[in-house]
Amino acid sequence: MDKNIDYGTEWAFNDKFRDIFNEDDNVILRQLKFFHYKDLEKEYSKENLYIKAFYLHHLLDFFMETRVNIYNIEQVFQKFLEKKVEPEFIDKKGKKINFQKEIKEIFQLLAENKEELYIDLKGNSGK
């Protein structure tokens, strides 16, 4: 799988969106800003669906690549925030954009459905 396409990196580095990034932003921060911008384009939706998909996608990958005991789901969530993604950023106007609400929703959903999550992560539908 081409993760650049998968995570929207190709679009996030497109010259069309250069004005929403800082030159020193890392790839994940550029993706976050890009998807936040895409959510802003959908003014009728306050759901931040692009942002939620961004965090969920990176979190599911983190489950597969971490050396943390995935059955300690709270520790996985903590390490995910420490090592993989940013929960917020400051935009070009100096405004802090925070996604704690969306992250908390994702963590809660996965924690409430962790048995299904573990089955899916194994890739064998529990068989």
C-alpha positions, 0 to 999 in steps of 0.5 A: 500500500502506498501510504503517501496516497493512503494518508493524503500526503500527495495532496498535502504537499501539493502547491495548491495548499502551500499557504496552510503549512510552515516549511518546517512542518513534518509530514504528519503535521502537514497531513493534519493541517491538510485534513483540517482544511478539508473539514473547514471546506465542508462548512455544513459539517461540524463533525470533523470527519477528515480529522477523525479518519486521519487519527483513526487511520494512524492509530490503527497503523500504530497498533500494528507497528508498536512494541507496546502491549496492545492489550493495554489499550490505555498505554497504546493510546498514550504512546500514540499521542506521545510518539505518532501524532500531534493533538493540536497545532497553531495555524498561520493566524496564531490560533491554536487548533485542538483535536482532543475532542475527536481523539477522545471520541476515537479512543472511547469507541475503540476502548468500548469495542476492543474485543472486535478491534483485537479480532480485526487486528489479527486479521482472521475474524476470530477464527 
